[in-house]
């Protein structure tokens, strides 16, 4: 009887222990399922978002080293619904165990998670804030490879230009004014003796050189115009026009629009690295002279190169004129020519006008040589001295413009392009750069409708994952290429 009573106590004790252990086990099991489901939901979310980032536009990366999701996926419609569909596909695939071998027999879906919602709540588009996102991505693409040592030199060059007024363009206008005044004397009747008159015949010593200006700047500095690219782009469908018409997609992530001087410099270096210019063209691009397009903004290569060449000539003419005004020896040569002309026609009051006209003509002849040399790959100092001057007065007035040289010291053509870009409004440069990117990408197979305002650089997604066991997880994640 005593033994039976002891066995009853043991049975009760074991029953109570098993009940407690079973409750603990079930609590632990529920905790494992709950936390395992949370961890799987987070992992699947991260994998899904990284998967859509992995679908970056291949041509954009190949040509311009920029990473972005093309929300059109090769179609005519740029919409975040396309990206949401891709995100849902990856999320469902990673939540599904159906592709596991013999999953219906060997495994059970312990967590049984399913996707309830996947929505992109925020996106950052390359064209946002007037292209600030595009500019930021471009800067990041070269930041590690480009030093800022050249920036100090660039600032020094620009300061020299500003101090000397090299961008004023007044020399050419002044030359035209002087020529007009000199021409007024031609055919004028003057009294040489009492009641004896004569008609003046004034031969302007600069007429031969002036006649050459009519050939056009490209003919003077390049010669063989057939070697110049005739490429053109149709800008009406490109992003700059769409931005002006307010017809672009907008993201909803706040982007800092400002850019300091170092960032502007890095952005310019990015463009010089990934875009072509005269002397270093990329045959597959829509325009051969892309840097010239960024500066001039014309839709064809000829006009862009002509604009930059004219601007170069204007700067060089101003710098060369400043050197001639300061050089006593060369001023003496000019005075001798002017005095001989005025002596022949007995009109000394014309001397000052002729001296100024001859000086500007000489400066122009030297500037043609400078631009020729720059386009041929040579170097020209911003401000010249006796050792860097090339053109003699007799060859200048005779219209015998010197051939270019690939040697020399000073600034290269690219250095002058750097200054021109720095003097151009950064938003204008950015918009034109985006135009070039769109035009180039559209020339590649399958990208005829490519749009930069459909390229996402950053996305934020709200994802809701549930389970029939009563668990629901809402996760918000932001991912970016930077």
C-alpha positions in Angstrom: 0.0 0.0 0.0 2.8 2.3 0.8 4.6 1.5 -2.5 1.4 2.3 -4.5 1.1 5.6 -2.7 4.7 6.5 -3.5 4.2 5.6 -7.2 1.2 7.9 -7.3 3.2 10.8 -5.9 5.9 10.2 -8.6 3.3 10.1 -11.3 1.9 13.5 -10.2 5.4 15.0 -9.9 6.4 13.8 -13.4 3.1 15.0 -14.9 3.6 18.4 -13.3 7.2 18.6 -14.6 6.3 17.5 -18.1 3.5 20.2 -18.1 6.0 22.8 -17.1 8.7 21.6 -19.5 6.1 21.4 -22.3 5.0 24.9 -21.7 8.6 26.1 -21.7 9.3 24.2 -24.9 6.2 25.7 -26.6 7.3 29.2 -25.4 10.8 28.6 -26.7 9.4 27.2 -30.0 7.2 30.2 -30.4 10.1 32.5 -29.7 12.2 30.7 -32.2 9.5 30.9 -34.8 8.8 34.6 -34.1 12.5 35.7 -34.1 13.4 33.4 -36.9 10.5 34.9 -39.0 11.8 38.4 -38.1 15.3 37.5 -39.1 14.2 35.9 -42.4 12.0 38.9 -43.2 14.9 41.3 -42.7 17.3 39.1 -44.7 14.8 38.6 -47.5 14.2 42.4 -47.6 17.9 43.2 -47.8 18.5 40.5 -50.5 15.5 41.8 -52.5 16.7 45.4 -52.4 20.3 44.5 -53.2 18.9 42.4 -56.1 17.2 45.4 -57.7 20.4 47.5 -57.2 22.2 44.7 -59.1 20.0 45.5 -62.1 21.9 48.7 -62.7 22.0 50.0 -66.3 24.9 48.3 -68.0 25.7 50.9 -70.7 25.5 53.8 -68.2 28.1 52.0 -66.1 30.2 51.0 -69.1 30.4 54.4 -70.7 30.2 56.7 -67.7 30.9 54.7 -64.6 27.6 55.6 -63.1 25.3 53.2 -61.3 21.6 53.6 -61.4 18.4 51.5 -61.8 16.7 52.1 -65.1 13.0 52.1 -64.1 12.0 51.6 -67.7 13.9 48.3 -68.0 14.2 48.8 -71.7 10.6 49.8 -72.3 9.0 53.2 -73.1 7.5 53.6 -69.6 9.6 54.9 -66.7 7.8 54.2 -63.5 8.5 53.0 -60.0 5.8 50.4 -60.5 8.2 48.5 -62.8 10.9 48.5 -60.0 8.3 47.5 -57.4 7.3 44.5 -59.6 11.0 43.4 -59.8 11.3 43.8 -56.0 8.2 41.7 -55.4 9.6 39.0 -57.7 12.8 38.8 -55.7 11.0 38.9 -52.3 8.6 36.1 -53.3 11.4 34.0 -54.7 13.4 34.2 -51.5 10.4 33.5 -49.3 9.4 30.4 -51.4 10.7 26.9 -50.6 9.2 25.4 -53.7 12.5 25.1 -55.5 14.1 23.1 -52.7 14.7 19.4 -53.8 11.8 17.2 -52.5 10.6 20.1 -50.3 7.1 18.6 -50.2 8.4 15.4 -48.7 11.5 16.2 -46.6 10.9 19.7 -45.4 8.1 21.7 -43.9 7.9 25.5 -44.0 8.3 26.2 -40.3 7.9 29.9 -40.7 5.4 30.0 -43.6 6.1 33.7 -44.4 4.5 35.4 -47.4 4.7 38.8 -49.0 1.8 41.1 -48.2 3.1 44.4 -49.6 6.2 45.9 -51.3 6.1 49.6 -52.1 8.8 52.1 -53.0 8.0 55.1 -50.8 10.9 57.3 -51.8 13.3 57.5 -54.7 16.2 59.7 -55.7 16.5 60.2 -59.5 19.7 61.2 -61.3 18.0 64.3 -62.7 16.7 65.6 -59.3 17.4 69.2 -58.2 18.6 70.3 -61.6 21.0 67.3 -61.9 22.5 67.6 -58.5 22.2 63.9 -58.0 23.9 63.2 -61.3 26.7 65.7 -60.4 27.2 64.0 -57.0 27.4 60.6 -58.6 29.9 61.9 -61.1 32.1 63.4 -58.4 32.0 60.2 -56.4 33.2 58.3 -59.5 36.5 60.2 -59.6 37.0 61.5 -56.1 39.5 58.8 -55.2 41.5 59.1 -58.4 41.8 62.9 -58.9 43.9 65.1 -56.8 43.2 68.8 -56.1 46.7 70.1 -56.8 45.6 71.3 -60.2 42.8 73.3 -58.7 45.2 75.9 -57.2 46.8 76.4 -60.7 43.4 76.7 -62.3 42.4 79.4 -59.8 45.6 81.2 -60.6 45.0 81.1 -64.3 41.4 82.5 -63.9 42.7 85.2 -61.6 45.2 86.3 -64.3 42.4 86.3 -66.9 40.3 88.5 -64.6 43.0 90.9 -63.7 44.0 91.4 -67.3 40.5 91.5 -68.7 41.2 88.8 -71.2 37.5 87.8 -71.6 36.3 91.3 -72.4 36.6 90.9 -76.2 37.2 94.6 -76.7 40.2 94.2 -79.0 38.3 93.0 -82.0 35.7 95.8 -81.6 38.4 98.3 -81.1 40.2 97.1 -84.3 37.0 97.5 -86.3 36.5 101.0 -84.9 40.1 102.0 -85.8 39.8 100.6 -89.4 36.6 102.6 -89.8 38.3 105.8 -88.8 41.3 105.1 -91.0 39.0 104.4 -93.9 37.4 107.8 -93.5 40.7 109.4 -94.6 40.8 107.3 -97.8 39.5 109.5 -100.6 39.5 112.6 -98.5 40.5 115.8 -100.3 43.0 118.0 -98.5 44.6 121.3 -99.5 48.3 121.0 -100.0 48.8 124.6 -101.3 46.6 127.6 -101.7 43.8 126.6 -104.1 45.6 123.3 -104.7 43.9 120.1 -103.5 44.7 116.4 -103.6 42.8 113.2 -102.9 44.3 111.0 -100.2 44.9 107.3 -100.9 45.3 105.5 -97.5 46.5 101.9 -97.7 45.9 100.3 -94.3 48.9 98.0 -93.6 46.5 95.5 -91.9 44.2 95.0 -94.9 45.8 91.8 -96.1 45.4 90.2 -92.6 41.9 91.5 -92.3 41.0 89.8 -95.6 42.0 86.5 -94.1 39.5 86.8 -91.3 36.8 86.3 -93.8 37.9 82.7 -94.3 36.5 81.9 -90.8 38.3 80.8 -87.7 38.2 77.1 -88.4 39.8 77.6 -91.8 42.6 79.7 -90.2 43.4 77.4 -87.3 42.7 73.9 -88.7 42.8 74.3 -92.5 41.3 71.1 -93.7 37.7 71.5 -92.7 36.7 68.1 -94.0 38.6 66.7 -91.0 36.1 68.4 -88.7 33.3 66.3 -87.4 29.9 67.0 -88.8 27.9 65.2 -86.1 24.8 66.7 -84.7 22.2 65.8 -82.1 18.4 66.3 -82.0 18.0 68.1 -78.6 14.2 68.4 -78.6 13.8 64.9 -77.0 16.7 65.2 -74.6 16.5 65.9 -70.9 17.5 69.6 -71.0 14.4 70.4 -73.2 12.2 68.2 -71.0 13.5 70.0 -67.9 12.6 73.3 -69.4 9.2 72.1 -70.3 8.6 70.6 -66.8 8.2 67.1 -68.3 10.6 65.0 -66.2 10.0 62.5 -63.4 10.8 63.8 -59.9 12.1 61.9 -56.9 11.1 62.7 -53.3 14.4 62.4 -51.4 15.8 65.7 -50.4 19.2 66.4 -52.1 21.7 69.1 -51.3 21.9 71.2 -54.4 25.1 73.2 -53.5 28.6 72.4 -54.7 31.8 74.0 -53.4 34.7 74.8 -55.6 36.5 71.5 -55.1 33.3 69.6 -56.1 33.0 71.7 -59.2 36.6 70.9 -60.1 36.1 67.2 -59.6 32.9 67.3 -61.7 34.9 69.0 -64.6 37.6 66.3 -64.3 34.9 63.6 -64.5 33.7 65.1 -67.7 37.2 65.4 -69.1 37.8 61.8 -68.3 34.6 60.4 -69.8 33.7 62.8 -72.6 35.6 63.6 -75.8 37.0 66.9 -77.1 38.8 68.0 -80.2 42.0 66.0 -80.5 40.7 63.2 -78.3 37.4 62.1 -79.7 35.3 59.0 -79.0 34.0 57.7 -82.3 31.0 55.9 -80.8 29.6 59.1 -79.2 26.7 61.2 -80.5 29.0 64.3 -80.7 32.8 64.1 -81.1 33.5 67.4 -79.4 31.4 66.9 -76.2 33.4 69.2 -73.9 33.0 71.9 -76.5 29.3 71.2 -76.4 29.2 71.7 -72.7 30.8 75.1 -73.1 29.0 76.4 -76.2 25.7 74.5 -76.1 25.2 74.2 -79.9 23.6 71.0 -81.3 26.4 70.2 -83.8 30.2 69.7 -83.6 31.1 72.4 -86.1 29.4 75.3 -84.3 30.7 74.1 -80.9 34.3 73.9 -82.1 33.9 77.3 -83.9 32.6 78.9 -80.7 35.4 77.6 -78.5 38.1 78.5 -81.2 36.7 82.0 -81.4 36.8 82.3 -77.6 40.3 81.1 -77.5 41.3 83.5 -80.2 39.7 86.4 -78.3 41.6 85.6 -75.1 44.9 85.1 -76.9 44.4 88.4 -78.8 43.8 90.3 -75.6 46.8 88.7 -73.9 49.1 89.3 -77.0 47.9 92.9 -77.2 48.8 93.4 -73.6 52.3 92.1 -74.2 52.8 94.3 -77.3 51.7 97.4 -75.4 54.2 96.7 -72.7 57.2 95.9 -75.0 59.2 98.9 -76.1 61.1 97.2 -78.9 58.0 96.0 -80.6 56.2 99.3 -80.1 59.1 100.9 -81.9 58.7 98.5 -84.9 55.0 99.4 -85.0 55.7 103.2 -84.9 58.2 102.9 -87.7 55.7 101.3 -90.0 52.9 103.7 -89.1 55.3 106.7 -89.5 56.4 105.6 -93.0 52.8 105.3 -94.1 51.8 108.7 -92.8 54.9 110.3 -94.3 54.0 109.0 -97.7 50.6 110.6 -97.5 51.7 113.6 -95.5 49.2 113.0 -92.8 50.9 112.8 -89.4 47.7 112.9 -87.4 46.9 109.4 -88.7 49.9 107.9 -87.0 48.3 107.2 -83.6 45.4 105.4 -85.3 47.7 103.3 -87.5 49.9 102.4 -84.6 46.9 101.0 -82.7 45.5 99.2 -85.7 48.9 97.6 -86.5 49.4 96.5 -82.9 46.0 94.8 -82.8 46.6 93.2 -86.1 49.9 91.8 -84.9 48.2 90.5 -81.8 45.6 88.8 -83.9 48.2 87.1 -86.1 50.0 85.8 -83.0 46.6 84.6 -81.6 45.9 82.5 -84.7 49.3 80.9 -84.3 48.4 80.2 -80.6 45.1 78.6 -81.3 46.6 76.5 -84.1 49.3 75.3 -81.7 46.7 74.5 -78.9 44.5 72.5 -81.3 47.6 70.6 -82.6 48.4 69.6 -79.0 50.9 72.3 -78.1 51.1 74.6 -75.1 50.8 78.4 -74.9 51.4 80.5 -71.8 48.5 82.6 -70.6 50.7 85.8 -70.7 53.7 85.8 -73.1 57.2 87.2 -72.9 60.0 87.7 -75.4 61.0 84.0 -75.5 57.4 82.7 -76.1 56.5 85.2 -78.9 56.7 83.8 -82.4 55.2 86.0 -85.2 57.2 88.8 -86.7 55.5 92.1 -87.7 56.4 91.6 -91.4 54.9 88.1 -91.6 51.8 89.3 -89.7 51.1 92.2 -92.0 51.8 90.0 -95.0 49.2 87.5 -93.9 51.8 84.7 -93.7 50.4 83.0 -90.6 52.9 80.7 -89.1 52.4 76.9 -88.8 51.5 75.4 -85.4 53.9 73.7 -83.1 53.3 70.8 -80.8 56.0 72.0 -78.4 56.1 74.9 -76.0 55.5 75.7 -72.4 52.4 76.9 -70.6 48.7 75.8 -70.9 47.4 73.1 -73.1 44.1 73.1 -74.9 42.6 71.0 -72.1 43.7 73.6 -69.6 41.9 76.3 -71.5 38.8 74.1 -71.6 39.0 73.7 -67.8 38.9 77.5 -67.5 35.9 77.8 -69.9 34.0 75.2 -68.0 34.7 76.9 -64.6 33.4 80.1 -66.0 30.2 78.5 -67.2 27.2 78.2 -64.8 27.4 74.8 -63.1 23.7 74.1 -63.6 24.1 74.8 -67.3 27.1 72.5 -67.6 25.3 69.8 -65.6 22.2 69.9 -67.8 24.3 69.8 -71.0 26.3 66.9 -69.6 23.1 65.0 -68.9 22.0 65.7 -72.5 25.2 64.1 -73.7 24.8 61.1 -71.6 21.3 60.5 -72.8 22.3 61.0 -76.5 25.2 58.6 -76.2 23.2 55.8 -74.4 20.4 56.0 -76.9 22.8 55.1 -79.6 23.4 51.7 -78.1 21.3 48.6 -78.9 18.1 48.4 -76.9 18.3 51.9 -75.3 16.6 54.1 -77.9 14.2 55.4 -75.3 16.7 55.8 -72.4 15.9 58.6 -70.0 18.0 59.9 -67.1 14.9 61.0 -65.2 14.0 57.3 -65.1 17.3 56.3 -63.4 17.1 55.7 -59.6 20.2 56.2 -57.5 18.6 55.7 -54.1 15.4 53.9 -53.2 13.5 53.5 -50.0 11.0 50.6 -49.7 8.3 49.7 -47.2 7.9 45.9 -47.1 5.2 44.0 -45.2 5.6 40.3 -44.6 3.1 38.1 -42.7 2.6 34.5 -41.6 -0.5 32.4 -40.9 0.8 32.0 -37.4 -0.2 35.5 -36.7 3.1 37.4 -37.2 3.4 40.5 -39.3 6.6 42.5 -40.0 6.8 45.9 -41.6 10.3 46.9 -42.6 11.5 50.1 -44.1 14.9 50.2 -45.8 16.8 52.7 -47.8 19.6 51.5 -50.1 21.9 53.5 -52.4 24.9 53.0 -54.7 26.8 55.4 -52.6 
